[in-house]
């Protein structure tokens, strides 16, 4: 199935190496928007799913997305144009390094579901590897770009492997970005923590919330917390 149908929009994904998955949906639903962002940037947008979810959730006037892969860029652009929010969404075909060379704007919200598999995960599909792979966009480049492009009261939000959480927090602190909220994600109650959802701001918060999200208790039996997060998007929630 190349078409993925959500409650308020649908996406084509046949030209994207990275298909729509739980990570993108989690980031799109979990990302804090309490600062009422006027401008949003989605770095490495793929199908455009996170930008589209944030268009549905927020009243942001300007939602920019960045995609280096040509096929994915074209697909995201089509998905944006076919959505109810096409006047607010725009995709740039560029790498992060090119984009930050001449920053046009500051953003009130920056999100990224970055590529994150190390060397040992290379497959025979170069396009998929580029989409999944840290050497396409190292975490340091991502954090440095966020620090450069984030507005004074902006929020920077990512989903990464849990094993990378500690390093990512240290890296962010080096660029004076401090945790605002952390949620650690487990597939089921008995499996180990797999992902970390991290939100940062320029202000130091001493008592920021740290919690855990379990996706399902058994196959396709979703937890109330996961349903609450995703019910505005998934058709069957």
SERO-4910 file (N, C-alpha, C, O; in steps of 0.05 Angstrom, whole numbers):
BEGIN
 pado doro    nc1    nc2    nc3   cac1   cac2   cac3    cc1    cc2    cc3    oc1    oc2    oc3
  Unk    A     17    -24      0      0      0      0     18     25      0     33     29     19
  Unk    A     16     41    -21     33     65    -21     18     88     -7     31    106      3
  Unk    A     -9     87     -7    -24    110      4    -30    104     33    -39     82     41
  Unk    A    -24    124     50    -30    121     79    -50    141     87    -46    165     83
  Unk    A    -73    132     98    -95    150    103    -97    156    133   -100    138    150
  Unk    A    -95    182    140   -101    191    167   -129    204    167   -142    205    147
  Unk    A   -137    212    191   -164    224    193   -168    248    176   -189    252    163
  Unk    A   -148    266    175   -152    291    161   -135    295    136   -138    314    122
  Unk    A   -117    276    131   -100    278    107    -90    250     99    -91    231    115
  Unk    A    -81    248     75    -68    222     66    -41    228     54    -35    251     45
  Unk    A    -25    208     53      3    211     43      9    188     23      0    165     27
  Unk    A     23    195      2     35    175    -15     64    170     -4     77    189      5
  Unk    A     73    146     -6    101    140      5    117    122    -14    138    112     -5
  Unk    A    107    117    -38    120     98    -56    148    107    -65    165     90    -72
  Unk    A    154    133    -64    180    143    -73    199    148    -50    222    158    -54
  Unk    A    191    142    -26    208    148     -2    221    122      8    208    101     10
  Unk    A    247    124     14    261    101     25    250     95     53    246     71     60
  Unk    A    245    116     69    235    111     96    205    114     96    194    136     92
  Unk    A    191     92    100    162     92    100    152    104    126    166    108    145
  Unk    A    126    109    126    113    120    150    115     99    172    108     76    168
  Unk    A    124    107    196    128     88    218    120    101    244    113    125    245
  Unk    A    121     85    265    113     95    291    130    118    301    119    136    314
  Unk    A    156    119    295    173    140    304    163    168    295    160    186    311
  Unk    A    157    170    269    147    195    258    121    203    271    116    227    277
  Unk    A    102    184    273     76    190    285     79    199    314     66    218    323
  Unk    A     97    185    329    102    193    357    112    221    359    102    237    375
  Unk    A    132    228    342    143    255    344    122    276    336    121    297    348
  Unk    A    107    270    315     86    288    306     65    294    326     54    316    328
  Unk    A     58    273    342     37    277    362     47    287    389     33    302    403
  Unk    A     72    279    397     83    285    423     95    313    425     94    325    446
  Unk    A    106    323    403    121    348    404    105    371    417     82    376    409
  Unk    A    116    384    437    102    405    451     97    429    432    115    438    418
  Unk    A     73    440    433     67    465    417     55    486    436     41    504    426
  Unk    A     61    484    462     50    504    481     60    532    475     47    551    483
  Unk    A     82    534    460     92    561    454     78    574    430     87    594    420
  Unk    A     57    560    421     41    570    397     59    579    374     60    602    367
  Unk    A     74    560    363     93    568    342     81    581    318     60    573    308
  Unk    A     94    603    309     86    616    284     99    602    261     88    600    239
  Unk    A    125    594    266    141    581    244    152    555    254    162    553    277
  Unk    A    151    535    236    161    508    243    180    498    221    175    504    198
  Unk    A    200    484    229    219    471    210    221    441    216    227    434    239
  Unk    A    216    425    196    219    396    198    244    388    182    244    390    158
  Unk    A    265    379    196    290    372    183    291    343    176    289    325    193
  Unk    A    294    337    149    294    310    139    265    299    138    259    280    152
  Unk    A    248    313    123    219    308    125    210    282    114    188    272    122
  Unk    A    224    269     95    215    244     84    189    247     69    187    263     50
  Unk    A    168    233     78    142    235     65    128    262     72    109    270     58
  Unk    A    138    276     92    126    301    101    107    296    125     93    315    133
  Unk    A    106    272    135     87    265    155     87    283    180     66    292    190
  Unk    A    111    289    191    112    304    216    103    333    211     89    345    227
  Unk    A    112    345    189    103    372    182     73    373    179     60    392    188
  Unk    A     61    353    166     32    352    162     17    348    189     -4    361    193
  Unk    A     28    332    206     15    328    233     16    354    249     -3    361    262
  Unk    A     38    369    246     40    394    261     23    416    248     14    434    261
  Unk    A     18    413    222     -1    432    209    -29    427    220    -44    446    224
  Unk    A    -36    402    224    -62    395    235    -64    404    264    -85    414    272
  Unk    A    -43    401    280    -44    407    309    -41    436    316    -51    445    336
  Unk    A    -28    452    299    -21    479    306    -34    499    287    -45    492    266
  Unk    A    -32    524    294    -41    545    275    -17    559    263    -19    582    253
  Unk    A      6    546    263     31    558    251     26    567    223     14    554    207
  Unk    A     36    591    217     31    604    191     51    594    170     45    592    147
  Unk    A     75    587    180     97    579    162    108    552    171    119    550    193
  Unk    A    105    532    155    116    505    161    134    497    139    125    489    117
  Unk    A    160    498    144    180    491    124    191    463    130    193    455    153
  Unk    A    198    449    109    209    423    111    234    422     94    237    436     74
  Unk    A    253    405    102    278    402     88    283    373     81    280    356     98
  Unk    A    290    368     56    294    340     48    316    339     27    315    353      7
  Unk    A    337    323     32    360    321     14    355    302    -10    365    306    -32
  Unk    A    340    281     -5    335    261    -26    315    271    -46    293    280    -38
  Unk    A    322    270    -71    304    282    -92    277    269    -93    256    283    -95
  Unk    A    276    243    -93    250    229    -95    232    235    -70    208    241    -73
  Unk    A    244    235    -47    229    241    -22    220    270    -23    197    276    -15
  Unk    A    237    288    -32    230    316    -34    205    320    -52    187    335    -45
  Unk    A    206    307    -75    183    309    -94    157    298    -81    136    309    -85
  Unk    A    161    275    -67    137    263    -55    126    281    -32    102    284    -30
  Unk    A    144    291    -16    134    309      6    120    333     -6     99    341      4
  Unk    A    131    345    -27    118    368    -40     90    361    -50     72    376    -46
  Unk    A     88    337    -63     61    328    -72     42    324    -48     19    333    -49
  Unk    A     52    312    -27     36    307     -3     26    333      9      4    335     18
  Unk    A     44    353     10     37    379     20     15    392      3     -5    402     13
  Unk    A     19    391    -23      0    404    -42    -27    391    -41    -47    405    -45
  Unk    A    -28    365    -35    -54    351    -34    -67    352     -6    -88    339     -2
  Unk    A    -55    367     12    -66    367     39    -84    392     43    -83    410     27
  Unk    A    -99    392     65   -116    416     71   -101    441     78   -112    463     79
  Unk    A    -74    438     83    -58    460     93    -37    468     73    -15    478     81
  Unk    A    -42    464     47    -21    468     27    -11    497     26     11    502     16
  Unk    A    -27    516     36    -18    544     35      3    550     58     15    571     58
  Unk    A      6    532     76     24    536     99     49    520     98     68    524    114
  Unk    A     50    500     79     72    481     78     90    485     54     81    490     32
  Unk    A    116    483     59    135    487     37    159    469     42    170    467     64
  Unk    A    168    454     21    191    437     23    215    448      8    212    455    -16
  Unk    A    238    448     21    263    456      8    279    431      0    281    412     16
  Unk    A    290    430    -24    307    408    -32    335    416    -27    348    428    -44
  Unk    A    345    409     -3    372    417      5    382    400     28    366    388     42
  Unk    A    408    399     31    419    387     55    420    408     78    417    432     73
  Unk    A    423    398    102    422    416    125    445    436    124    442    459    131
  Unk    A    468    427    115    492    445    113    486    468     94    494    491    100
  Unk    A    473    463     72    467    485     53    446    503     65    448    528     62
  Unk    A    427    491     79    404    507     89    413    527    111    404    549    112
  Unk    A    432    518    127    441    536    149    462    557    140    468    575    155
  Unk    A    473    554    117    493    573    107    481    601    105    494    621    112
  Unk    A    456    602     95    443    628     93    416    627    105    396    626     91
  Unk    A    415    626    132    389    623    145    371    647    140    379    670    144
  Unk    A    347    641    130    328    662    123    313    671    148    308    694    153
  Unk    A    306    651    164    287    656    186    296    641    211    313    623    211
  Unk    A    284    650    233    286    635    258    259    619    260    239    627    248
  Unk    A    260    597    274    237    580    277    229    577    306    246    574    323
  Unk    A    203    577    311    193    574    338    191    544    346    190    538    370
  Unk    A    192    527    326    192    498    331    209    485    310    204    489    286
  Unk    A    228    469    318    244    453    300    242    424    308    246    416    331
  Unk    A    234    407    288    231    378    294    248    362    275    253    370    253
  Unk    A    256    338    285    271    320    267    269    291    277    272    286    301
  Unk    A    263    274    258    265    245    263    290    237    247    288    228    225
  Unk    A    314    240    260    339    238    244    346    210    237    337    191    250
  Unk    A    363    207    217    373    180    210    391    170    233    407    186    243
  Unk    A    389    145    241    405    138    264    415    109    266    415     98    288
  Unk    A    423     98    244    436     71    247    465     73    242    474     86    223
  Unk    A    481     61    259    510     62    255    520     44    232    503     31    219
  Unk    A    546     44    228    558     30    205    548      1    200    544     -7    178
  Unk    A    543    -13    222    537    -42    219    509    -47    208    502    -70    203
  Unk    A    494    -26    203    467    -29    193    464    -25    163    442    -26    153
  Unk    A    486    -20    150    484    -14    121    471    -37    106    479    -60    110
  Unk    A    452    -31     89    439    -52     73    448    -48     44    467    -33     38
  Unk    A    435    -63     26    443    -60     -2    427    -37    -16    430    -32    -40
  Unk    A    410    -24     -1    393     -3    -12    405     25     -4    400     34     18
  Unk    A    419     37    -23    433     63    -16    413     84     -7    419    100     11
  Unk    A    390     86    -21    371    107    -14    361    103     14    359    123     30
  Unk    A    354     79     21    344     73     48    366     78     69    361     89     90
  Unk    A    391     71     62    413     76     80    417    106     85    421    114    108
  Unk    A    414    122     64    417    151     68    396    161     87    401    178    104
  Unk    A    372    150     84    350    159    101    353    151    130    344    164    148
  Unk    A    367    128    135    368    117    162    394    124    176    397    118    199
  Unk    A    412    136    162    439    134    169    451    159    181    448    181    171
  Unk    A    466    155    203    477    179    216    497    194    199    499    219    202
  Unk    A    511    180    181    531    196    166    518    214    146    531    232    135
  Unk    A    492    211    141    478    230    124    472    256    140    471    278    128
  Unk    A    469    255    166    464    278    182    472    272    211    455    264    227
  Unk    A    497    276    218    505    270    246    489    286    266    481    309    260
  Unk    A    486    275    290    471    289    310    482    317    316    468    336    321
  Unk    A    509    319    315    521    345    322    513    366    301    507    389    309
  Unk    A    511    359    276    502    378    255    474    387    261    467    410    258
  Unk    A    458    368    269    429    373    275    426    392    298    411    412    297
  Unk    A    441    387    320    439    404    344    450    432    338    439    452    347
  Unk    A    472    432    324    484    458    317    465    475    300    462    499    305
  Unk    A    451    462    281    432    476    264    408    486    281    399    509    277
  Unk    A    399    469    299    376    477    316    384    501    333    368    520    336
  Unk    A    408    501    344    417    523    361    418    549    345    413    571    355
  Unk    A    425    546    319    428    570    302    401    581    293    397    605    291
  Unk    A    382    562    288    357    570    275    333    574    294    312    584    287
  Unk    A    337    566    320    315    567    339    310    596    349    329    610    356
  Unk    A    285    604    350    279    630    361    283    630    392    287    609    404
  Unk    A    282    653    403    289    656    432    272    638    450    282    626    469
  Unk    A    247    636    444    229    619    460    221    594    446    200    582    451
  Unk    A    238    586    427    231    563    410    235    536    424    248    534    445
  Unk    A    224    515    411    227    488    422    239    470    399    232    473    376
  Unk    A    258    453    407    271    434    389    264    406    398    268    399    421
  Unk    A    253    390    380    242    364    388    251    342    370    250    345    345
  Unk    A    261    320    381    271    297    365    262    270    377    254    269    400
  Unk    A    264    250    360    262    222    370    288    208    362    296    208    339
  Unk    A    300    195    381    326    181    377    326    154    391    309    149    408
  Unk    A    345    136    385    347    112    400    354    118    430    369    137    435
  Unk    A    342    104    448    346    109    477    375    108    484    385    123    501
  Unk    A    390     89    471    419     87    478    435    112    471    457    115    481
  Unk    A    424    129    454    437    154    446    429    178    464    440    200    461
  Unk    A    410    173    482    398    196    497    419    212    512    420    236    510
  Unk    A    435    198    528    455    212    545    474    229    528    478    252    535
  Unk    A    484    217    507    503    233    489    488    257    477    500    279    476
  Unk    A    463    253    469    449    275    456    444    298    476    446    321    468
  Unk    A    438    291    501    434    312    522    459    328    527    458    352    530
  Unk    A    482    314    527    508    327    531    514    346    507    522    369    511
  Unk    A    509    336    483    513    351    459    495    376    458    505    398    452
  Unk    A    470    373    465    451    395    465    460    416    486    459    440    480
  Unk    A    469    407    509    477    426    530    501    443    521    504    466    528
  Unk    A    519    430    505    542    444    494    534    468    476    548    487    473
  Unk    A    510    465    464    499    487    448    477    503    462    462    517    450
  Unk    A    477    500    489    459    515    506    430    510    500    413    528    499
  Unk    A    424    484    494    396    475    491    391    455    514    406    436    517
  Unk    A    369    460    529    365    445    554    338    430    553    319    440    542
  Unk    A    337    406    565    313    390    563    289    404    576    291    416    597
  Unk    A    266    401    563    241    412    571    222    389    579    204    393    596
  Unk    A    226    366    566    208    344    569    222    319    557    234    321    535
  Unk    A    221    296    571    232    271    560    211    249    563    201    245    585
  Unk    A    206    234    542    189    211    544    204    187    532    213    188    509
  Unk    A    206    166    547    220    142    537    199    121    529    180    116    543
  Unk    A    204    109    505    183     93    492    190     63    493    213     56    486
  Unk    A    171     47    501    174     18    501    152      6    483    129     17    483
  Unk    A    158    -15    468    138    -28    452    116    -41    469     92    -37    464
  Unk    A    124    -56    489    106    -70    508    116    -66    536    139    -58    540
  Unk    A    100    -73    557    110    -70    584    135    -85    591    150    -77    608
  Unk    A    140   -107    577    163   -124    584    188   -120    566    209   -130    573
  Unk    A    185   -105    545    208   -100    528    225    -77    538    215    -61    555
  Unk    A    249    -75    529    266    -53    539    259    -27    525    246    -26    504
  Unk    A    268     -5    537    263     22    525    278     23    499    301     17    497
  Unk    A    263     32    478    274     32    451    281     60    441    301     64    428
  Unk    A    263     79    447    266    106    436    264    127    459    253    122    480
  Unk    A    276    150    453    272    173    471    261    196    454    272    203    433
  Unk    A    240    207    464    229    232    453    239    255    471    235    255    495
  Unk    A    253    274    458    266    295    473    258    322    463    258    327    439
  Unk    A    250    340    481    244    368    473    262    386    488    267    383    512
  Unk    A    273    406    474    293    425    486    284    454    482    268    460    464
  Unk    A    294    471    500    291    500    496    317    513    504    336    500    513
  Unk    A    318    540    501    342    554    509    343    560    539    363    569    550
  Unk    A    321    554    553    320    560    582    325    534    598    317    512    590
  Unk    A    338    537    620    343    514    638    318    509    655    309    527    669
  Unk    A    308    484    653    285    476    670    295    456    690    304    434    682
  Unk    A    293    462    716    303    443    736    285    420    740    294    397    744
  Unk    A    259    424    739    240    402    744    224    395    719    200    396    719
  Unk    A    238    387    698    223    380    673    213    352    676    225    335    689
  Unk    A    190    346    663    178    319    665    194    298    649    202    302    626
  Unk    A    197    275    662    209    251    649    190    229    653    184    221    676
  Unk    A    179    217    632    160    195    635    165    173    615    183    174    599
  Unk    A    148    153    616    151    130    599    125    125    584    103    129    595
  Unk    A    127    117    559    103    111    543    105     82    533    125     75    520
  Unk    A     85     66    538     84     39    528     63     39    505     41     49    508
  Unk    A     71     28    483     53     29    459     31      9    460      7     16    456
  Unk    A     37    -17    466     15    -37    467     20    -57    489     43    -63    496
  Unk    A     -2    -69    499      1    -89    519      2   -117    507     14   -135    518
  Unk    A    -10   -120    483     -8   -144    467    -11   -136    438    -16   -112    433
  Unk    A     -7   -154    420     -8   -146    391    -34   -131    385    -56   -142    388
  Unk    A    -31   -106    376    -54    -89    368    -73    -82    391    -95    -72    386
  Unk    A    -64    -87    416    -80    -78    439    -64    -54    450    -45    -57    466
  Unk    A    -73    -30    442    -58     -6    448    -64      5    476    -87      2    486
  Unk    A    -44     17    489    -49     28    515    -66     54    513    -65     67    492
  Unk    A    -80     61    535    -96     86    534    -79    110    528    -88    129    515
  Unk    A    -53    110    538    -36    133    533    -29    136    504    -28    158    493
  Unk    A    -24    113    491    -17    114    462    -42    122    446    -39    138    427
  Unk    A    -65    112    453    -89    119    439    -95    149    442   -102    163    423
  Unk    A    -91    159    467    -96    188    472    -77    205    454    -85    226    444
  Unk    A    -53    196    451    -33    211    434    -41    211    405    -39    232    391
  Unk    A    -50    188    395    -53    185    366    -81    186    355    -86    185    331
  Unk    A   -101    189    373   -129    186    364   -138    207    344   -157    202    328
  Unk    A   -126    230    344   -133    251    324   -123    245    296   -130    258    277
  Unk    A   -106    224    294    -93    218    268   -101    190    257   -111    189    235
  Unk    A    -97    169    273   -103    142    263   -133    138    259   -148    145    277
  Unk    A   -141    126    237   -169    121    231   -182    103    252   -205    107    259
  Unk    A   -167     83    262   -180     63    279   -176     68    309   -184     52    325
  Unk    A   -165     91    316   -161     97    344   -185    110    356   -186    116    380
***
